[in-house]
Amino acid sequence: MPIFAPPLRDHLFTLYELLDFETHTRLPGFDHCSRDVIEAVLEQSARFSAEVLFPLHRSADEEGVQFDNGTVTTPKGFKEAYAQLVEGGWPALTADPGHGGQGMPHMVNFLFEEMLNGANLSFGLFPGLTRGAYVALAQHGTEDQKALYAAKLASGEWAGSMCLTEAHCGTDLGLLKTQAAPKGDGSYALTGTKIFISAGEHDLTPNIIYLVLARLSNAPKGSKGISLFVVPKVMVKADGALGERNAVSCGAVEHKMGIHGCPTCVMNFDGAAGWLMGEPNQGLKAMFAMMNTERIAVGIHGLAIAEASYQNAVAYARDRLQGRAPSGPRDTAKPADPIIVHPDVRRMLMTQRALTEGCRMLALWTAQALDVSERHPDAAFARQADDMVALMTPVVKAFLTDCGSEVANLGIQVLGGHGFIRANGQEQYVRDVRITQLYEGTNGIQSMDLLGRKVLHLHLFDSFAKPVADFVTTHEGDERLAEFMEPLAASHDLLEDATRTIRERAGAQPNEAGAAAVDYMRLFALTAVGYLFARAAQVSLPKSNDDFHRAKLATARFFMQRILPDTASLHAKIVAGAGPVMELDEAMF
Ligand SMILES: Cc1cc2nc3c(=O)[nH]c(=O)nc-3n(C[C@H](O)[C@H](O)[C@H](O)COP(=O)(O)OP(=O)(O)OC[C@H]3O[C@@H](n4cnc5c(N)ncnc54)[C@H](O)[C@@H]3O)c2cc1C
């Protein structure tokens, strides 16, 4: 039977020991975040995830959602669990207290989302999308829109959904066709069909608030002519009461590889009433508030599944008896030793562990910058943190979801043939996590965003490179840290060189950045995780008389010696350039 136990000890290490959360809570608005409160929040969210959501994880996968003439029924137990989620105030953790929220740090919410999605990814998508809709509305909605929707979205009483994709328009949103015609009363009639809409229709909430991208009739072609609209499933009266059903309906749900408990819907807008959010033709800018929130959230989904898969792989490896340890039998009373004795199984478990802990540090470091960008009283500090968040958002999305998939596949491998069998749970992790590399912009597109936009165009590289370079310089010559600092310095040099090389070539060679992007993303992310493991080692060395810190040091060593060296081959691939990628004539494929 699959297991799930939120890794609270590592959460507390990452928050308090690595990232000095005590100091972080001195930011304005965090006075209520004493250590007692935060530990209680994490313990309760661990209990809710493990006891309420995890038991529904496999049954929801088996049962899926039911579609019947426009209505969608979620798997058994989801409605009751969702009611408990709202009752517990969980969706409102980071929401503005003015909208009934708790104003908690993003760092805490990231850990909550890791637990929630590790326990049940399909379920986690509902509050995740709602939070994204709330964030966009809070940033770009009019006062009237906020008055109608913000508190209901913040609490999760109503759900949110994001409607971008159309059949002919996925990555290239400039192609979208959904039309918005003014009705003369300040509202618009939206007409068009959106596909692949997560949680577009369901029975968890009495209303769903869609954020829809559409075109005004006189809009310029391409992405400069896209506007954002807020469209309720059920009309909302001025006093907040629910009125008639709006002209939006679900035409079908997709049958898909994973996340069976979350409906992926075809949504038809047949003259549905909608209201403009943000400026006309500036819809993508407003939508990015939701998309950036979702991108980081999807990265957390990768981390969440990695953790879940790792835990199950360890439990199996301790239990399964096959062969004898190369160094001699471990337990002669038994017919064989547990497979955890075998170096190759250890290699897989250590890779899972190091990537998972590394992803957690990367996510929380980014969350810390997000809190600082929103709350630091010094504008220069806040702007610097904002640059860092912009740079790291595609890294968190792409690297964490790539690792989620890699770790879950290793999870199957550790179990051997039993990993391929449904009842053992690992194959569901592989199926569920696979979508995270695709939606919210494929990881190829995220890599282009990192390299093409954030590094080459916006010149944000230094907001990451400087703290790393400073750390390397400060600890140069520190013998105790040398085993961590030397590999970090080497990969940082490779990253700097790759960045310089692409910068020099990109102007004259238009295919260069695209050909390098995915390898650059991984080189960047591994260097970032190397930096964080070096910091984790620095914190852990003086405490290495306890098991937790000894294990952290061993994991950091494994990362430095067995994963970080991949940066050399990534660098070699990047500097090889676009030539070998583009040489073959299209007709020869
Ligand atoms: C289960 C599921 C849930 C979803 N939920 C939602 C949702 O809630 N709301 C919503 O609006 N959408 C949703 N989507 C849509 C999702 O975001 C898109 O599928 C995704 O953005 C990719 O678009 P596409 O599938 O059309 O692929 P395409 O855009 O056709 O891309 C195909 C391939 O070409 C590559 N490619 C495309 N353009 C470029 C380029 N310029 N440069 C380099 N490579 C390129 C891509 O990386 C990819 O490998 C969902 C999809 C699924 C499957």
The ligand as a Gaussian input file, in Angstrom:
#p B3LYP/6-31G(d) Opt

LIG

0 1
 C       -4.512000      18.187000     -18.652000
 C       -4.360000      19.576000     -19.187000
 C       -4.826000      20.648000     -18.446000
 C       -4.731000      21.948000     -18.949000
 N       -5.253000      23.008000     -18.235000
 C       -5.358000      24.217000     -18.828000
 C       -6.108000      25.279000     -18.222000
 O       -6.621000      25.145000     -17.107000
 N       -6.246000      26.438000     -18.921000
 C       -5.698000      26.623000     -20.138000
 O       -5.887000      27.680000     -20.712000
 N       -4.947000      25.655000     -20.732000
 C       -4.778000      24.462000     -20.110000
 N       -4.061000      23.461000     -20.716000
 C       -3.369000      23.726000     -21.967000
 C       -1.856000      23.754000     -21.819000
 O       -1.444000      24.888000     -21.123000
 C       -1.239000      23.646000     -23.238000
 O       -1.466000      22.299000     -23.655000
 C        0.230000      23.969000     -23.283000
 O        0.435000      25.325000     -22.997000
 C        0.885000      23.651000     -24.626000
 O        0.094000      24.016000     -25.699000
 P       -0.247000      22.925000     -26.818000
 O       -0.671000      21.700000     -26.128000
 O       -1.173000      23.518000     -27.794000
 O        1.131000      22.629000     -27.516000
 P        1.791000      23.435000     -28.750000
 O        1.769000      24.889000     -28.455000
 O        1.197000      22.979000     -30.013000
 O        3.293000      22.930000     -28.665000
 C        3.719000      21.655000     -29.183000
 C        5.238000      21.538000     -29.049000
 O        5.882000      22.605000     -29.779000
 C        6.704000      23.377000     -28.932000
 N        6.603000      24.793000     -29.317000
 C        5.482000      25.492000     -29.595000
 N        5.791000      26.758000     -29.900000
 C        7.116000      26.879000     -29.789000
 C        8.046000      27.955000     -29.954000
 N        7.645000      29.181000     -30.272000
 N        9.354000      27.709000     -29.739000
 C        9.778000      26.477000     -29.395000
 N        8.960000      25.415000     -29.238000
 C        7.641000      25.618000     -29.427000
 C        6.181000      23.119000     -27.518000
 O        7.167000      23.307000     -26.520000
 C        5.719000      21.666000     -27.610000
 O        6.798000      20.819000     -27.410000
 C       -4.107000      22.164000     -20.203000
 C       -3.612000      21.076000     -20.941000
 C       -3.758000      19.801000     -20.458000
 C       -3.267000      18.648000     -21.296000

